[in-house]
Each structure stands twice: as C-alpha cells, then as structure tokens.
Amino acid sequence: MKVLIALLVVRDGGIVTAYDAKTGAEVYQERVAAPGSYYSSPVAANGHIYFTSLTDGTVTVLKAGMDKPEVVAKNPKLGERTAATPAMADDVLYIRTEKHLYAFAQK
C-alpha cells in the first residue's frame, strides 16, 4: 500500500523509521539489510529514498511511499568514510566520500 511519508529516519544498524505526512504517526520501524553507522540525511528523488553508510559508503535505496521498507538497490561498498548527504542534480547521484567525489548516472 502507498502512503505519504513525511519523514524517514535511518539509525545505526540500518533501523529505518517512517512517519505519516498527515498525522505524524509512525508508519513503520524496521531493520533493513543495511547494517552500519549513519550520519548523513536520507534524500528522496524519482520515487526512491537514498541513504549512505558512514563507515564504508554503501548506498541503500528504498522504494518511497510504502507501508513497509522495500530495498530496491544497494551499491557495492565504496570503501571510504562517507559523512556527506548524497546530492542529486540532472539525474545524477553525487556521493562525496572522505577522499573522492563520485557521480552515478544511467548511460
């Protein structure tokens, strides 16, 4: 079922909590297949929510607006500390790690 999520929070250990936009009520709180520590904010674009692991730069992608978390993609570890929130512009996902700036896009 689709719901309007107003806020999604990711905590260490991959615990994701989502809140309803109209009522503020908790929609779900679940551990997803995204262990690690989290520092940056999740971001939403194109019907998905992206969040990045602080420890190794793994980006986990959830389908937005669902009544439970659904992981649709996960990149291989970038192997570096990643504290910056991902940025998106012109269908490109930018990830800044401790030593690099990555740009991901479809061909």
Gaussian input, Z-matrix of N, CA and C with variables (Angstrom, degrees):
# hf/3-21g

backbone

0 1
 N
 C     1     B1
 C     2     B2     1     A1
 N     3     B3     2     A2     1     D1
 C     4     B4     3     A3     2     D2
 C     5     B5     4     A4     3     D3
 N     6     B6     5     A5     4     D4
 C     7     B7     6     A6     5     D5
 C     8     B8     7     A7     6     D6
 N     9     B9     8     A8     7     D7
 C    10    B10     9     A9     8     D8
 C    11    B11    10    A10     9     D9
 N    12    B12    11    A11    10    D10
 C    13    B13    12    A12    11    D11
 C    14    B14    13    A13    12    D12
 N    15    B15    14    A14    13    D13
 C    16    B16    15    A15    14    D14
 C    17    B17    16    A16    15    D15
 N    18    B18    17    A17    16    D16
 C    19    B19    18    A18    17    D17
 C    20    B20    19    A19    18    D18
 N    21    B21    20    A20    19    D19
 C    22    B22    21    A21    20    D20
 C    23    B23    22    A22    21    D21
 N    24    B24    23    A23    22    D22
 C    25    B25    24    A24    23    D23
 C    26    B26    25    A25    24    D24
 N    27    B27    26    A26    25    D25
 C    28    B28    27    A27    26    D26
 C    29    B29    28    A28    27    D27
 N    30    B30    29    A29    28    D28
 C    31    B31    30    A30    29    D29
 C    32    B32    31    A31    30    D30
 N    33    B33    32    A32    31    D31
 C    34    B34    33    A33    32    D32
 C    35    B35    34    A34    33    D33
 N    36    B36    35    A35    34    D34
 C    37    B37    36    A36    35    D35
 C    38    B38    37    A37    36    D36
 N    39    B39    38    A38    37    D37
 C    40    B40    39    A39    38    D38
 C    41    B41    40    A40    39    D39
 N    42    B42    41    A41    40    D40
 C    43    B43    42    A42    41    D41
 C    44    B44    43    A43    42    D42
 N    45    B45    44    A44    43    D43
 C    46    B46    45    A45    44    D44
 C    47    B47    46    A46    45    D45
 N    48    B48    47    A47    46    D46
 C    49    B49    48    A48    47    D47
 C    50    B50    49    A49    48    D48
 N    51    B51    50    A50    49    D49
 C    52    B52    51    A51    50    D50
 C    53    B53    52    A52    51    D51
 N    54    B54    53    A53    52    D52
 C    55    B55    54    A54    53    D53
 C    56    B56    55    A55    54    D54
 N    57    B57    56    A56    55    D55
 C    58    B58    57    A57    56    D56
 C    59    B59    58    A58    57    D57
 N    60    B60    59    A59    58    D58
 C    61    B61    60    A60    59    D59
 C    62    B62    61    A61    60    D60
 N    63    B63    62    A62    61    D61
 C    64    B64    63    A63    62    D62
 C    65    B65    64    A64    63    D63
 N    66    B66    65    A65    64    D64
 C    67    B67    66    A66    65    D65
 C    68    B68    67    A67    66    D66
 N    69    B69    68    A68    67    D67
 C    70    B70    69    A69    68    D68
 C    71    B71    70    A70    69    D69
 N    72    B72    71    A71    70    D70
 C    73    B73    72    A72    71    D71
 C    74    B74    73    A73    72    D72
 N    75    B75    74    A74    73    D73
 C    76    B76    75    A75    74    D74
 C    77    B77    76    A76    75    D75
 N    78    B78    77    A77    76    D76
 C    79    B79    78    A78    77    D77
 C    80    B80    79    A79    78    D78
 N    81    B81    80    A80    79    D79
 C    82    B82    81    A81    80    D80
 C    83    B83    82    A82    81    D81
 N    84    B84    83    A83    82    D82
 C    85    B85    84    A84    83    D83
 C    86    B86    85    A85    84    D84
 N    87    B87    86    A86    85    D85
 C    88    B88    87    A87    86    D86
 C    89    B89    88    A88    87    D87
 N    90    B90    89    A89    88    D88
 C    91    B91    90    A90    89    D89
 C    92    B92    91    A91    90    D90
 N    93    B93    92    A92    91    D91
 C    94    B94    93    A93    92    D92
 C    95    B95    94    A94    93    D93
 N    96    B96    95    A95    94    D94
 C    97    B97    96    A96    95    D95
 C    98    B98    97    A97    96    D96
 N    99    B99    98    A98    97    D97
 C   100   B100    99    A99    98    D98
 C   101   B101   100   A100    99    D99
 N   102   B102   101   A101   100   D100
 C   103   B103   102   A102   101   D101
 C   104   B104   103   A103   102   D102
 N   105   B105   104   A104   103   D103
 C   106   B106   105   A105   104   D104
 C   107   B107   106   A106   105   D105
 N   108   B108   107   A107   106   D106
 C   109   B109   108   A108   107   D107
 C   110   B110   109   A109   108   D108
 N   111   B111   110   A110   109   D109
 C   112   B112   111   A111   110   D110
 C   113   B113   112   A112   111   D111
 N   114   B114   113   A113   112   D112
 C   115   B115   114   A114   113   D113
 C   116   B116   115   A115   114   D114
 N   117   B117   116   A116   115   D115
 C   118   B118   117   A117   116   D116
 C   119   B119   118   A118   117   D117
 N   120   B120   119   A119   118   D118
 C   121   B121   120   A120   119   D119
 C   122   B122   121   A121   120   D120
 N   123   B123   122   A122   121   D121
 C   124   B124   123   A123   122   D122
 C   125   B125   124   A124   123   D123
 N   126   B126   125   A125   124   D124
 C   127   B127   126   A126   125   D125
 C   128   B128   127   A127   126   D126
 N   129   B129   128   A128   127   D127
 C   130   B130   129   A129   128   D128
 C   131   B131   130   A130   129   D129
 N   132   B132   131   A131   130   D130
 C   133   B133   132   A132   131   D131
 C   134   B134   133   A133   132   D132
 N   135   B135   134   A134   133   D133
 C   136   B136   135   A135   134   D134
 C   137   B137   136   A136   135   D135
 N   138   B138   137   A137   136   D136
 C   139   B139   138   A138   137   D137
 C   140   B140   139   A139   138   D138
 N   141   B141   140   A140   139   D139
 C   142   B142   141   A141   140   D140
 C   143   B143   142   A142   141   D141
 N   144   B144   143   A143   142   D142
 C   145   B145   144   A144   143   D143
 C   146   B146   145   A145   144   D144
 N   147   B147   146   A146   145   D145
 C   148   B148   147   A147   146   D146
 C   149   B149   148   A148   147   D147
 N   150   B150   149   A149   148   D148
 C   151   B151   150   A150   149   D149
 C   152   B152   151   A151   150   D150
 N   153   B153   152   A152   151   D151
 C   154   B154   153   A153   152   D152
 C   155   B155   154   A154   153   D153
 N   156   B156   155   A155   154   D154
 C   157   B157   156   A156   155   D155
 C   158   B158   157   A157   156   D156
 N   159   B159   158   A158   157   D157
 C   160   B160   159   A159   158   D158
 C   161   B161   160   A160   159   D159
 N   162   B162   161   A161   160   D160
 C   163   B163   162   A162   161   D161
 C   164   B164   163   A163   162   D162
 N   165   B165   164   A164   163   D163
 C   166   B166   165   A165   164   D164
 C   167   B167   166   A166   165   D165
 N   168   B168   167   A167   166   D166
 C   169   B169   168   A168   167   D167
 C   170   B170   169   A169   168   D168
 N   171   B171   170   A170   169   D169
 C   172   B172   171   A171   170   D170
 C   173   B173   172   A172   171   D171
 N   174   B174   173   A173   172   D172
 C   175   B175   174   A174   173   D173
 C   176   B176   175   A175   174   D174
 N   177   B177   176   A176   175   D175
 C   178   B178   177   A177   176   D176
 C   179   B179   178   A178   177   D177
 N   180   B180   179   A179   178   D178
 C   181   B181   180   A180   179   D179
 C   182   B182   181   A181   180   D180
 N   183   B183   182   A182   181   D181
 C   184   B184   183   A183   182   D182
 C   185   B185   184   A184   183   D183
 N   186   B186   185   A185   184   D184
 C   187   B187   186   A186   185   D185
 C   188   B188   187   A187   186   D186
 N   189   B189   188   A188   187   D187
 C   190   B190   189   A189   188   D188
 C   191   B191   190   A190   189   D189
 N   192   B192   191   A191   190   D190
 C   193   B193   192   A192   191   D191
 C   194   B194   193   A193   192   D192
 N   195   B195   194   A194   193   D193
 C   196   B196   195   A195   194   D194
 C   197   B197   196   A196   195   D195
 N   198   B198   197   A197   196   D196
 C   199   B199   198   A198   197   D197
 C   200   B200   199   A199   198   D198
 N   201   B201   200   A200   199   D199
 C   202   B202   201   A201   200   D200
 C   203   B203   202   A202   201   D201
 N   204   B204   203   A203   202   D202
 C   205   B205   204   A204   203   D203
 C   206   B206   205   A205   204   D204
 N   207   B207   206   A206   205   D205
 C   208   B208   207   A207   206   D206
 C   209   B209   208   A208   207   D207
 N   210   B210   209   A209   208   D208
 C   211   B211   210   A210   209   D209
 C   212   B212   211   A211   210   D210
 N   213   B213   212   A212   211   D211
 C   214   B214   213   A213   212   D212
 C   215   B215   214   A214   213   D213
 N   216   B216   215   A215   214   D214
 C   217   B217   216   A216   215   D215
 C   218   B218   217   A217   216   D216
 N   219   B219   218   A218   217   D217
 C   220   B220   219   A219   218   D218
 C   221   B221   220   A220   219   D219
 N   222   B222   221   A221   220   D220
 C   223   B223   222   A222   221   D221
 C   224   B224   223   A223   222   D222
 N   225   B225   224   A224   223   D223
 C   226   B226   225   A225   224   D224
 C   227   B227   226   A226   225   D225
 N   228   B228   227   A227   226   D226
 C   229   B229   228   A228   227   D227
 C   230   B230   229   A229   228   D228
 N   231   B231   230   A230   229   D229
 C   232   B232   231   A231   230   D230
 C   233   B233   232   A232   231   D231
 N   234   B234   233   A233   232   D232
 C   235   B235   234   A234   233   D233
 C   236   B236   235   A235   234   D234
 N   237   B237   236   A236   235   D235
 C   238   B238   237   A237   236   D236
 C   239   B239   238   A238   237   D237
 N   240   B240   239   A239   238   D238
 C   241   B241   240   A240   239   D239
 C   242   B242   241   A241   240   D240
 N   243   B243   242   A242   241   D241
 C   244   B244   243   A243   242   D242
 C   245   B245   244   A244   243   D243
 N   246   B246   245   A245   244   D244
 C   247   B247   246   A246   245   D245
 C   248   B248   247   A247   246   D246
 N   249   B249   248   A248   247   D247
 C   250   B250   249   A249   248   D248
 C   251   B251   250   A250   249   D249
 N   252   B252   251   A251   250   D250
 C   253   B253   252   A252   251   D251
 C   254   B254   253   A253   252   D252
 N   255   B255   254   A254   253   D253
 C   256   B256   255   A255   254   D254
 C   257   B257   256   A256   255   D255
 N   258   B258   257   A257   256   D256
 C   259   B259   258   A258   257   D257
 C   260   B260   259   A259   258   D258
 N   261   B261   260   A260   259   D259
 C   262   B262   261   A261   260   D260
 C   263   B263   262   A262   261   D261
 N   264   B264   263   A263   262   D262
 C   265   B265   264   A264   263   D263
 C   266   B266   265   A265   264   D264
 N   267   B267   266   A266   265   D265
 C   268   B268   267   A267   266   D266
 C   269   B269   268   A268   267   D267
 N   270   B270   269   A269   268   D268
 C   271   B271   270   A270   269   D269
 C   272   B272   271   A271   270   D270
 N   273   B273   272   A272   271   D271
 C   274   B274   273   A273   272   D272
 C   275   B275   274   A274   273   D273
 N   276   B276   275   A275   274   D274
 C   277   B277   276   A276   275   D275
 C   278   B278   277   A277   276   D276
 N   279   B279   278   A278   277   D277
 C   280   B280   279   A279   278   D278
 C   281   B281   280   A280   279   D279
 N   282   B282   281   A281   280   D280
 C   283   B283   282   A282   281   D281
 C   284   B284   283   A283   282   D282
 N   285   B285   284   A284   283   D283
 C   286   B286   285   A285   284   D284
 C   287   B287   286   A286   285   D285
 N   288   B288   287   A287   286   D286
 C   289   B289   288   A288   287   D287
 C   290   B290   289   A289   288   D288
 N   291   B291   290   A290   289   D289
 C   292   B292   291   A291   290   D290
 C   293   B293   292   A292   291   D291
 N   294   B294   293   A293   292   D292
 C   295   B295   294   A294   293   D293
 C   296   B296   295   A295   294   D294
 N   297   B297   296   A296   295   D295
 C   298   B298   297   A297   296   D296
 C   299   B299   298   A298   297   D297
 N   300   B300   299   A299   298   D298
 C   301   B301   300   A300   299   D299
 C   302   B302   301   A301   300   D300
 N   303   B303   302   A302   301   D301
 C   304   B304   303   A303   302   D302
 C   305   B305   304   A304   303   D303
 N   306   B306   305   A305   304   D304
 C   307   B307   306   A306   305   D305
 C   308   B308   307   A307   306   D306
 N   309   B309   308   A308   307   D307
 C   310   B310   309   A309   308   D308
 C   311   B311   310   A310   309   D309
 N   312   B312   311   A311   310   D310
 C   313   B313   312   A312   311   D311
 C   314   B314   313   A313   312   D312
 N   315   B315   314   A314   313   D313
 C   316   B316   315   A315   314   D314
 C   317   B317   316   A316   315   D315
 N   318   B318   317   A317   316   D316
 C   319   B319   318   A318   317   D317
 C   320   B320   319   A319   318   D318

   B1=1.4457
   B2=1.5277
   B3=1.3195
   B4=1.4630
   B5=1.5214
   B6=1.3391
   B7=1.4529
   B8=1.5233
   B9=1.3164
   B10=1.4591
   B11=1.5205
   B12=1.3200
   B13=1.4608
   B14=1.5298
   B15=1.3202
   B16=1.4560
   B17=1.5161
   B18=1.3196
   B19=1.4536
   B20=1.5147
   B21=1.3178
   B22=1.4615
   B23=1.5123
   B24=1.3198
   B25=1.4528
   B26=1.5180
   B27=1.3329
   B28=1.4607
   B29=1.5207
   B30=1.3232
   B31=1.4638
   B32=1.5206
   B33=1.3224
   B34=1.4607
   B35=1.5247
   B36=1.3168
   B37=1.4542
   B38=1.5186
   B39=1.3551
   B40=1.4629
   B41=1.5109
   B42=1.3225
   B43=1.4679
   B44=1.5227
   B45=1.3265
   B46=1.4587
   B47=1.5284
   B48=1.3380
   B49=1.4581
   B50=1.5227
   B51=1.3383
   B52=1.4644
   B53=1.5249
   B54=1.3428
   B55=1.4630
   B56=1.5185
   B57=1.3240
   B58=1.4555
   B59=1.5280
   B60=1.3350
   B61=1.4624
   B62=1.5325
   B63=1.3247
   B64=1.4664
   B65=1.5170
   B66=1.3132
   B67=1.4642
   B68=1.5240
   B69=1.3248
   B70=1.4552
   B71=1.5194
   B72=1.3237
   B73=1.4648
   B74=1.5255
   B75=1.3143
   B76=1.4530
   B77=1.5277
   B78=1.3321
   B79=1.4640
   B80=1.5216
   B81=1.3230
   B82=1.4614
   B83=1.5136
   B84=1.3045
   B85=1.4632
   B86=1.5191
   B87=1.3407
   B88=1.4603
   B89=1.5127
   B90=1.3063
   B91=1.4615
   B92=1.5195
   B93=1.3285
   B94=1.4641
   B95=1.5278
   B96=1.3032
   B97=1.4722
   B98=1.5268
   B99=1.3305
   B100=1.4650
   B101=1.5188
   B102=1.3471
   B103=1.4606
   B104=1.5199
   B105=1.2941
   B106=1.4529
   B107=1.5081
   B108=1.3218
   B109=1.4581
   B110=1.5235
   B111=1.3380
   B112=1.4687
   B113=1.5141
   B114=1.3314
   B115=1.4617
   B116=1.5225
   B117=1.3303
   B118=1.4620
   B119=1.5256
   B120=1.3163
   B121=1.4652
   B122=1.5266
   B123=1.3327
   B124=1.4588
   B125=1.5298
   B126=1.3202
   B127=1.4654
   B128=1.5220
   B129=1.3293
   B130=1.4628
   B131=1.5251
   B132=1.3303
   B133=1.4613
   B134=1.5285
   B135=1.3079
   B136=1.4659
   B137=1.5253
   B138=1.3324
   B139=1.4550
   B140=1.5134
   B141=1.3395
   B142=1.4571
   B143=1.5287
   B144=1.3275
   B145=1.4553
   B146=1.5237
   B147=1.3374
   B148=1.4608
   B149=1.5245
   B150=1.3396
   B151=1.4595
   B152=1.5170
   B153=1.3384
   B154=1.4672
   B155=1.5231
   B156=1.3207
   B157=1.4607
   B158=1.5256
   B159=1.3159
   B160=1.4629
   B161=1.5253
   B162=1.3028
   B163=1.4541
   B164=1.5203
   B165=1.3382
   B166=1.4651
   B167=1.5254
   B168=1.3317
   B169=1.4628
   B170=1.5088
   B171=1.3202
   B172=1.4574
   B173=1.5241
   B174=1.3314
   B175=1.4686
   B176=1.5244
   B177=1.3213
   B178=1.4572
   B179=1.5184
   B180=1.3359
   B181=1.4603
   B182=1.5203
   B183=1.3418
   B184=1.4591
   B185=1.5199
   B186=1.3218
   B187=1.4585
   B188=1.5278
   B189=1.3135
   B190=1.4706
   B191=1.5225
   B192=1.3333
   B193=1.4529
   B194=1.5076
   B195=1.3127
   B196=1.4605
   B197=1.5285
   B198=1.3417
   B199=1.4609
   B200=1.5254
   B201=1.3363
   B202=1.4619
   B203=1.5204
   B204=1.3417
   B205=1.4629
   B206=1.5303
   B207=1.3262
   B208=1.4590
   B209=1.5213
   B210=1.3380
   B211=1.4581
   B212=1.5204
   B213=1.3441
   B214=1.4650
   B215=1.5248
   B216=1.3335
   B217=1.4699
   B218=1.5169
   B219=1.3261
   B220=1.4607
   B221=1.5181
   B222=1.3442
   B223=1.4593
   B224=1.5257
   B225=1.3215
   B226=1.4721
   B227=1.5333
   B228=1.3079
   B229=1.4643
   B230=1.5210
   B231=1.3447
   B232=1.4625
   B233=1.5256
   B234=1.3304
   B235=1.4542
   B236=1.5136
   B237=1.3287
   B238=1.4646
   B239=1.5138
   B240=1.3072
   B241=1.4643
   B242=1.5295
   B243=1.3358
   B244=1.4644
   B245=1.5276
   B246=1.3266
   B247=1.4601
   B248=1.5231
   B249=1.3286
   B250=1.4598
   B251=1.5266
   B252=1.3203
   B253=1.4654
   B254=1.5197
   B255=1.3395
   B256=1.4683
   B257=1.5343
   B258=1.3223
   B259=1.4672
   B260=1.5222
   B261=1.3307
   B262=1.4573
   B263=1.5137
   B264=1.3350
   B265=1.4657
   B266=1.5206
   B267=1.3239
   B268=1.4651
   B269=1.5269
   B270=1.3414
   B271=1.4647
   B272=1.5277
   B273=1.3259
   B274=1.4670
   B275=1.5284
   B276=1.3405
   B277=1.4541
   B278=1.5292
   B279=1.3325
   B280=1.4632
   B281=1.5300
   B282=1.3278
   B283=1.4565
   B284=1.5253
   B285=1.3374
   B286=1.4646
   B287=1.5142
   B288=1.3318
   B289=1.4572
   B290=1.5280
   B291=1.3049
   B292=1.4618
   B293=1.5314
   B294=1.3524
   B295=1.4635
   B296=1.5261
   B297=1.3263
   B298=1.4674
   B299=1.5294
   B300=1.3238
   B301=1.4553
   B302=1.5171
   B303=1.3231
   B304=1.4559
   B305=1.5130
   B306=1.3331
   B307=1.4664
   B308=1.5210
   B309=1.3421
   B310=1.4609
   B311=1.5169
   B312=1.3323
   B313=1.4729
   B314=1.5242
   B315=1.3312
   B316=1.4596
   B317=1.5176
   B318=1.3311
   B319=1.4779
   B320=1.4994
   A1=109.16
   A2=116.94
   A3=121.86
   A4=110.07
   A5=115.77
   A6=122.22
   A7=108.13
   A8=116.50
   A9=120.45
   A10=108.10
   A11=115.85
   A12=121.88
   A13=108.11
   A14=116.77
   A15=121.08
   A16=111.49
   A17=116.08
   A18=120.45
   A19=108.64
   A20=115.25
   A21=120.85
   A22=107.37
   A23=116.76
   A24=123.39
   A25=108.53
   A26=116.71
   A27=121.93
   A28=108.06
   A29=115.80
   A30=120.97
   A31=109.86
   A32=115.22
   A33=120.84
   A34=109.89
   A35=114.94
   A36=120.49
   A37=112.54
   A38=117.47
   A39=120.88
   A40=113.61
   A41=117.57
   A42=121.40
   A43=107.63
   A44=115.75
   A45=122.68
   A46=108.69
   A47=116.11
   A48=121.76
   A49=107.99
   A50=116.72
   A51=122.06
   A52=109.21
   A53=115.06
   A54=121.76
   A55=110.08
   A56=116.61
   A57=124.34
   A58=110.99
   A59=117.28
   A60=122.49
   A61=112.63
   A62=117.67
   A63=120.31
   A64=113.36
   A65=116.95
   A66=120.00
   A67=114.02
   A68=116.99
   A69=120.57
   A70=112.56
   A71=116.27
   A72=120.76
   A73=110.59
   A74=115.90
   A75=120.73
   A76=109.26
   A77=116.17
   A78=121.75
   A79=109.22
   A80=116.12
   A81=120.52
   A82=110.51
   A83=115.13
   A84=123.36
   A85=105.45
   A86=115.26
   A87=120.45
   A88=110.64
   A89=114.69
   A90=120.62
   A91=106.38
   A92=116.56
   A93=120.84
   A94=108.87
   A95=116.55
   A96=121.25
   A97=109.45
   A98=116.45
   A99=122.20
   A100=109.37
   A101=117.13
   A102=118.43
   A103=111.24
   A104=116.61
   A105=120.99
   A106=111.33
   A107=115.15
   A108=122.41
   A109=108.15
   A110=115.90
   A111=120.69
   A112=110.13
   A113=115.61
   A114=122.47
   A115=110.26
   A116=117.56
   A117=121.49
   A118=110.90
   A119=115.26
   A120=121.33
   A121=110.85
   A122=116.76
   A123=118.78
   A124=109.08
   A125=117.02
   A126=121.37
   A127=109.02
   A128=115.71
   A129=120.85
   A130=110.16
   A131=115.47
   A132=121.70
   A133=109.03
   A134=116.21
   A135=122.21
   A136=113.35
   A137=117.21
   A138=120.93
   A139=115.25
   A140=117.16
   A141=121.16
   A142=110.48
   A143=115.35
   A144=121.82
   A145=107.13
   A146=116.02
   A147=122.80
   A148=108.89
   A149=116.90
   A150=119.82
   A151=109.68
   A152=115.15
   A153=122.57
   A154=111.40
   A155=115.70
   A156=121.93
   A157=110.47
   A158=115.91
   A159=122.18
   A160=111.24
   A161=117.17
   A162=122.93
   A163=113.91
   A164=117.51
   A165=119.56
   A166=115.31
   A167=118.29
   A168=120.83
   A169=115.85
   A170=118.09
   A171=119.86
   A172=109.55
   A173=116.90
   A174=122.40
   A175=107.70
   A176=115.99
   A177=122.15
   A178=107.57
   A179=116.97
   A180=122.66
   A181=108.67
   A182=115.50
   A183=121.79
   A184=109.77
   A185=117.10
   A186=121.80
   A187=106.43
   A188=117.49
   A189=122.05
   A190=111.25
   A191=115.15
   A192=121.51
   A193=116.46
   A194=117.79
   A195=120.37
   A196=110.57
   A197=116.79
   A198=119.86
   A199=112.55
   A200=116.67
   A201=122.68
   A202=107.21
   A203=118.65
   A204=119.70
   A205=111.54
   A206=115.21
   A207=121.85
   A208=108.30
   A209=116.89
   A210=121.56
   A211=108.20
   A212=116.69
   A213=120.90
   A214=112.26
   A215=117.31
   A216=119.91
   A217=109.58
   A218=114.06
   A219=121.30
   A220=106.43
   A221=116.84
   A222=119.13
   A223=110.84
   A224=117.16
   A225=119.09
   A226=108.81
   A227=116.61
   A228=121.34
   A229=109.91
   A230=116.03
   A231=120.53
   A232=110.33
   A233=117.36
   A234=121.55
   A235=115.49
   A236=117.00
   A237=120.50
   A238=110.09
   A239=114.67
   A240=121.24
   A241=108.97
   A242=116.07
   A243=120.87
   A244=108.74
   A245=116.25
   A246=121.31
   A247=112.47
   A248=118.23
   A249=121.75
   A250=111.34
   A251=115.96
   A252=121.74
   A253=108.67
   A254=118.15
   A255=119.55
   A256=110.61
   A257=115.79
   A258=121.57
   A259=108.36
   A260=116.45
   A261=121.34
   A262=109.92
   A263=114.69
   A264=120.93
   A265=108.25
   A266=116.69
   A267=122.04
   A268=112.50
   A269=116.80
   A270=123.24
   A271=113.77
   A272=117.18
   A273=122.66
   A274=107.65
   A275=116.07
   A276=122.57
   A277=107.52
   A278=116.17
   A279=121.82
   A280=108.83
   A281=115.39
   A282=121.85
   A283=107.70
   A284=116.32
   A285=120.59
   A286=108.40
   A287=115.26
   A288=121.00
   A289=108.10
   A290=115.84
   A291=120.43
   A292=112.28
   A293=117.42
   A294=120.24
   A295=115.10
   A296=118.52
   A297=120.48
   A298=111.72
   A299=114.90
   A300=122.99
   A301=106.77
   A302=117.06
   A303=122.57
   A304=109.56
   A305=116.06
   A306=122.44
   A307=106.89
   A308=116.62
   A309=122.23
   A310=109.46
   A311=115.85
   A312=120.69
   A313=108.23
   A314=115.14
   A315=119.63
   A316=109.16
   A317=115.63
   A318=119.81
   A319=109.86
   D1=138.27
   D2=177.17
   D3=-86.91
   D4=138.03
   D5=175.66
   D6=-135.54
   D7=160.06
   D8=178.60
   D9=-91.58
   D10=107.47
   D11=-179.40
   D12=-88.10
   D13=127.00
   D14=178.96
   D15=-92.72
   D16=-31.82
   D17=-174.89
   D18=-148.93
   D19=135.16
   D20=174.60
   D21=-127.94
   D22=129.64
   D23=-177.16
   D24=-119.74
   D25=136.99
   D26=175.81
   D27=-117.03
   D28=127.71
   D29=178.85
   D30=-112.25
   D31=164.31
   D32=177.06
   D33=-50.76
   D34=142.02
   D35=-177.83
   D36=90.76
   D37=-0.56
   D38=179.46
   D39=77.86
   D40=29.71
   D41=177.79
   D42=-87.89
   D43=118.58
   D44=-176.71
   D45=-109.33
   D46=129.13
   D47=177.15
   D48=-122.90
   D49=131.36
   D50=179.07
   D51=-120.85
   D52=144.35
   D53=-179.00
   D54=-122.76
   D55=142.88
   D56=-179.22
   D57=-70.22
   D58=137.29
   D59=-177.46
   D60=-66.69
   D61=-36.59
   D62=-176.11
   D63=-82.12
   D64=-42.42
   D65=-171.44
   D66=-104.94
   D67=-20.63
   D68=-174.62
   D69=79.47
   D70=0.48
   D71=-179.33
   D72=-71.07
   D73=148.90
   D74=176.48
   D75=-67.56
   D76=127.59
   D77=177.60
   D78=-87.09
   D79=-45.54
   D80=176.19
   D81=-159.60
   D82=158.86
   D83=168.87
   D84=-142.49
   D85=114.88
   D86=-177.30
   D87=-145.46
   D88=151.19
   D89=171.71
   D90=-85.28
   D91=124.94
   D92=177.76
   D93=-104.88
   D94=170.56
   D95=-178.85
   D96=-74.25
   D97=65.12
   D98=-178.98
   D99=-148.88
   D100=62.01
   D101=-179.35
   D102=-65.29
   D103=159.88
   D104=178.36
   D105=132.07
   D106=-175.27
   D107=176.63
   D108=-101.39
   D109=151.81
   D110=-178.81
   D111=-131.69
   D112=135.90
   D113=-179.41
   D114=-127.92
   D115=-42.51
   D116=-177.74
   D117=-76.67
   D118=163.63
   D119=179.21
   D120=-83.56
   D121=146.56
   D122=171.09
   D123=-68.29
   D124=151.75
   D125=175.73
   D126=-128.93
   D127=152.38
   D128=-179.06
   D129=-118.85
   D130=139.58
   D131=176.37
   D132=-163.49
   D133=142.51
   D134=173.98
   D135=51.73
   D136=40.53
   D137=176.53
   D138=77.20
   D139=15.79
   D140=-179.37
   D141=-134.48
   D142=160.27
   D143=176.19
   D144=-121.49
   D145=130.54
   D146=-175.29
   D147=-115.17
   D148=132.64
   D149=172.65
   D150=-141.04
   D151=146.98
   D152=-168.43
   D153=-119.62
   D154=132.81
   D155=178.12
   D156=-72.57
   D157=131.91
   D158=178.22
   D159=-62.91
   D160=-41.90
   D161=-171.45
   D162=-66.20
   D163=-45.49
   D164=-170.65
   D165=-135.45
   D166=4.40
   D167=176.46
   D168=78.26
   D169=14.05
   D170=177.03
   D171=-68.70
   D172=127.86
   D173=177.16
   D174=-101.80
   D175=124.13
   D176=176.16
   D177=-107.38
   D178=137.93
   D179=-177.58
   D180=-118.91
   D181=125.34
   D182=175.69
   D183=-107.79
   D184=150.71
   D185=171.15
   D186=-74.34
   D187=127.68
   D188=-176.69
   D189=-77.29
   D190=152.94
   D191=171.13
   D192=77.49
   D193=17.75
   D194=-178.89
   D195=-96.58
   D196=159.27
   D197=179.14
   D198=-84.57
   D199=-0.15
   D200=169.54
   D201=-152.00
   D202=153.49
   D203=-175.74
   D204=-68.61
   D205=136.25
   D206=177.88
   D207=-128.70
   D208=106.41
   D209=178.97
   D210=-73.98
   D211=124.40
   D212=-179.82
   D213=-109.18
   D214=-17.40
   D215=178.70
   D216=-162.02
   D217=156.91
   D218=176.59
   D219=-155.49
   D220=125.75
   D221=-178.58
   D222=-83.45
   D223=160.85
   D224=171.84
   D225=-63.12
   D226=155.80
   D227=179.70
   D228=-58.39
   D229=135.82
   D230=175.33
   D231=-81.28
   D232=-14.03
   D233=173.46
   D234=76.99
   D235=15.20
   D236=178.78
   D237=-139.06
   D238=154.14
   D239=174.55
   D240=-59.77
   D241=135.09
   D242=-176.26
   D243=-135.19
   D244=99.66
   D245=-177.19
   D246=-100.47
   D247=-16.95
   D248=-175.88
   D249=-80.76
   D250=144.32
   D251=174.22
   D252=-69.50
   D253=135.46
   D254=176.95
   D255=-58.94
   D256=150.46
   D257=177.51
   D258=-122.71
   D259=150.45
   D260=179.72
   D261=-133.16
   D262=136.90
   D263=176.58
   D264=-156.76
   D265=134.72
   D266=176.82
   D267=49.93
   D268=47.83
   D269=177.96
   D270=61.37
   D271=26.91
   D272=176.21
   D273=-120.58
   D274=133.84
   D275=175.90
   D276=-100.07
   D277=122.41
   D278=-179.60
   D279=-106.52
   D280=130.27
   D281=177.16
   D282=-125.18
   D283=121.89
   D284=176.66
   D285=-103.22
   D286=118.44
   D287=177.15
   D288=-98.78
   D289=-172.55
   D290=-179.51
   D291=-59.63
   D292=-35.27
   D293=-174.95
   D294=-124.95
   D295=-5.26
   D296=-174.73
   D297=-139.07
   D298=162.01
   D299=169.63
   D300=-120.63
   D301=120.09
   D302=-179.82
   D303=-105.81
   D304=145.44
   D305=174.63
   D306=-127.33
   D307=121.87
   D308=-179.24
   D309=-114.08
   D310=131.28
   D311=178.89
   D312=-153.97
   D313=160.39
   D314=174.15
   D315=-81.89
   D316=149.37
   D317=177.50
   D318=-74.46

